[in-house]
Amino acid sequence: MRARSAQKKSKTKTLQIAVLFTVVVVLIIGISLIIKVCLLFSRSTFDSTHQYIFQINHSQERSSVIIFDPDTQKIALLHLHGSDANAPLAQTLHIPADSKIDEIQDKSISHDGIHELLIDGHQLNIIDKLKLLLYSQTVASEDIHTIDVFLPLTSSTDGLLTPFLTDQSMYKEGVSIAIINGSGIAGLGNNTAAILEHIGANVISVTTADKESPTSSLVYTGEKKYTVSRIEKILSLHAQSISTQHIATITITLGADAKKKLKNI
């Protein structure tokens, strides 16, 4: 009897250990999944509400740009042609790119191809992929505009693209922006202004600092509006609130690190 009782207790203890081990493993897996999902959400760059610019570089002198615009419930599909077609959009169209895919199959992207691209775009954050797929399904086919753009840009082509490049939320806010070039690189302030103005920003001043600054900065007064958040993402800067307003509501100071930041746009 004692032997059977001891054997039964041993089996019960073994079972308890096995159950405990299983629970611990399940908890670890669950916590890992939660952390992974949280990281994916934190790295997501499309908020389903504002403009999102997506660049696709092909293997030849051609690339595509998809501009998702929830403000107007439209999508613009731009086919870029020319030797600079695969260069950063900051150089060719003077706009930022929120996301990029490089060296995909060299084929023309059509209306239906947008959905296919989003499904097969392995370099995309999966959360962004799902959000963009959901948004693209809500856009009527007549509101998807395809335009061939031959580089370098001419003034007439630039004017034609303006309605599609403008971030309507930024344009409507009309928050005043001053840019101070303290990078030591001539023309960098005007280049930055051009990038922001092409998406609808209200740049009212571009000046050169009295002395060079090692780092760039972004400050603003009053409420932190969407314009501030968009510039934070474009220039990879953390905005700081200040109490004293100078010439503009937002002031961008370009430091020695600005050239590297602009290269990443």
C-alpha positions in Angstrom: 0.0 0.0 0.0 2.8 2.4 1.0 4.6 1.6 -2.3 1.5 2.3 -4.3 0.9 5.5 -2.4 4.4 6.7 -2.9 4.3 5.8 -6.6 1.0 7.7 -7.0 2.5 10.8 -5.2 5.5 10.6 -7.5 3.3 10.6 -10.6 1.2 13.4 -9.3 4.3 15.5 -8.6 5.7 14.7 -12.1 2.4 15.7 -13.6 2.4 19.0 -11.6 5.9 19.8 -12.8 4.9 19.0 -16.4 1.9 21.3 -16.2 3.9 24.0 -14.5 6.6 23.7 -17.2 3.9 24.0 -19.9 2.3 27.0 -18.3 5.7 28.7 -18.1 6.5 28.0 -21.7 3.1 29.3 -22.8 3.6 32.4 -20.8 7.0 33.0 -22.3 5.7 32.5 -25.8 2.7 34.8 -25.1 4.9 37.5 -23.6 7.3 37.3 -26.6 4.4 37.6 -29.0 3.0 40.6 -27.1 6.4 42.3 -27.2 6.8 41.6 -30.9 3.3 43.0 -31.7 4.0 46.1 -29.6 7.3 46.6 -31.4 5.6 46.2 -34.8 3.0 48.8 -33.8 5.7 51.2 -32.5 7.6 50.9 -35.8 4.5 51.5 -37.9 4.7 54.7 -39.9 1.2 54.9 -41.5 -1.5 56.2 -39.2 -4.4 55.6 -41.6 -5.3 59.3 -41.5 -2.6 61.3 -43.2 -0.5 61.3 -46.3 1.9 58.3 -46.8 4.6 58.3 -49.6 5.9 54.9 -50.7 8.8 54.5 -53.1 9.6 51.4 -55.1 12.9 51.2 -56.9 13.2 48.9 -59.9 16.3 47.4 -61.4 16.5 49.8 -64.4 16.1 53.5 -64.9 12.6 53.5 -63.6 10.9 53.6 -60.2 7.4 54.1 -58.9 5.9 56.2 -56.1 2.6 55.5 -54.5 1.1 58.4 -52.5 -1.7 57.3 -50.2 -3.9 60.3 -49.2 -6.6 59.5 -46.7 -7.4 63.3 -46.5 -8.8 63.3 -50.1 -9.5 59.5 -50.2 -7.2 59.2 -53.3 -4.1 57.3 -54.4 -1.5 58.7 -56.8 0.7 56.2 -58.7 3.7 58.0 -60.2 6.0 56.2 -62.7 9.4 57.9 -62.7 11.6 57.6 -65.8 15.2 58.7 -66.2 18.8 58.1 -65.0 17.9 59.5 -61.6 14.7 57.5 -61.2 16.1 55.4 -58.3 17.6 58.3 -56.5 16.0 59.4 -53.2 12.7 61.3 -53.6 14.2 64.3 -51.8 16.5 64.7 -54.8 14.1 64.0 -57.6 10.7 65.2 -56.6 11.8 67.2 -53.5 9.5 65.2 -51.2 10.2 62.7 -48.4 9.6 59.0 -48.6 7.9 57.3 -45.6 8.8 53.8 -46.8 10.9 52.2 -49.6 11.3 48.9 -51.3 14.4 48.2 -53.4 15.2 45.9 -56.3 11.8 44.3 -56.7 10.8 42.6 -60.0 11.1 45.1 -62.9 7.5 45.4 -64.0 5.0 48.2 -64.3 2.7 48.6 -61.4 -1.0 49.1 -62.3 -4.1 49.8 -60.2 -4.5 46.2 -59.3 -0.8 45.8 -58.8 -0.9 48.1 -55.8 -2.7 45.5 -53.8 -0.4 42.8 -55.1 2.7 44.8 -54.2 1.4 45.4 -50.7 0.8 41.7 -50.2 4.2 40.7 -51.5 6.2 43.6 -50.1 8.3 41.6 -47.5 10.3 44.7 -46.6 7.1 46.4 -45.3 6.2 46.5 -41.6 3.3 44.0 -41.4 1.2 46.5 -39.5 1.7 49.2 -42.2 1.0 46.5 -44.9 -2.4 45.7 -43.3 -3.3 49.3 -42.8 -2.4 50.2 -46.4 -4.2 47.2 -47.8 -7.4 48.2 -45.8 -7.1 51.8 -46.9 -6.5 50.9 -50.6 -9.6 48.8 -50.6 -11.7 51.9 -49.7 -10.5 54.0 -52.6 -12.6 53.9 -55.7 -10.8 53.0 -59.0 -11.6 56.4 -60.5 -9.7 58.0 -57.5 -6.5 56.2 -58.3 -4.5 58.4 -60.6 -1.5 57.2 -62.7 1.0 59.7 -64.0 4.3 59.2 -65.9 7.0 61.6 -64.7 10.1 62.2 -66.8 13.2 63.4 -64.9 14.6 65.9 -64.3 11.4 67.8 -63.3 10.3 70.8 -65.3 8.2 73.6 -63.9 5.1 72.4 -65.8 5.4 68.8 -64.5 6.0 70.1 -61.0 2.8 72.1 -61.2 0.9 69.1 -62.4 2.1 67.0 -59.5 1.4 69.6 -56.8 -2.2 68.5 -55.9 -0.9 64.9 -55.4 2.2 65.8 -53.5 0.5 68.2 -51.0 -0.2 66.9 -47.5 -3.6 68.4 -47.0 -3.5 68.2 -43.2 -0.2 70.1 -43.1 -1.4 72.6 -45.7 -4.6 73.3 -43.8 -2.8 73.8 -40.5 -0.5 76.4 -42.2 1.8 76.5 -39.2 4.7 78.9 -39.8 8.1 77.4 -40.1 11.6 79.0 -39.9 14.7 77.2 -41.0 18.2 78.1 -39.7 21.1 76.6 -41.6 23.9 75.9 -39.1 25.3 73.0 -40.9 28.0 74.8 -42.7 26.7 73.4 -46.0 25.6 76.2 -48.4 22.1 75.7 -49.8 21.0 73.0 -47.3 18.4 75.3 -45.7 16.8 76.0 -49.1 16.8 72.3 -50.0 15.1 71.4 -46.7 12.6 74.2 -47.3 11.8 72.9 -50.8 11.2 69.4 -49.4 8.8 70.7 -46.8 7.0 73.2 -49.2 6.4 70.5 -51.8 4.2 68.6 -49.3 2.3 71.8 -48.2 4.4 73.2 -45.3 4.3 77.0 -44.7 8.0 77.9 -44.6 8.3 81.6 -44.0 12.0 82.1 -43.4 15.3 80.4 -44.4 18.5 82.0 -42.8 22.1 81.1 -42.1 23.2 80.8 -38.5 26.0 83.0 -37.2 28.0 79.9 -36.2 27.8 76.2 -37.0 25.9 73.8 -34.8 27.1 70.1 -34.4 23.5 68.8 -34.1 20.1 69.6 -35.6 17.1 70.6 -33.5 13.4 71.1 -33.8 11.4 73.4 -31.4 7.8 74.7 -31.4 5.5 76.9 -29.3 1.9 76.2 -28.3 0.1 72.9 -29.1 2.0 70.1 -30.7 0.2 69.8 -34.0 0.4 67.3 -36.8 2.9 69.4 -38.7 5.4 69.1 -35.9 4.9 65.3 -35.8 5.4 65.0 -39.6 8.6 67.0 -39.5 9.9 64.9 -36.6 9.5 61.8 -38.8 11.0 63.4 -41.9 14.1 64.8 -40.2 14.4 62.1 -37.5 14.3 64.8 -34.8 12.7 64.9 -31.4 10.7 68.1 -31.1 11.0 70.3 -28.0 8.3 72.7 -26.7 9.5 76.2 -25.9 7.6 79.1 -24.2 9.0 82.0 -26.3 8.0 82.2 -29.9 10.4 83.8 -32.3 9.7 84.5 -36.0 7.7 81.3 -36.5 5.8 78.7 -34.5 8.2 76.0 -35.6 12.0 76.5 -35.8 14.3 74.0 -37.4 18.0 74.4 -36.9 20.1 72.3 -39.2 23.4 71.2 -37.7 26.4 69.3 -39.0 24.4 66.0 -38.8 21.6 67.4 -41.1 23.2 66.2 -44.4 23.2 62.6 -43.1 19.6 62.9 -41.9 18.4 64.3 -45.3 20.1 61.4 -47.1 17.8 59.0 -45.2 14.7 60.7 -46.5 
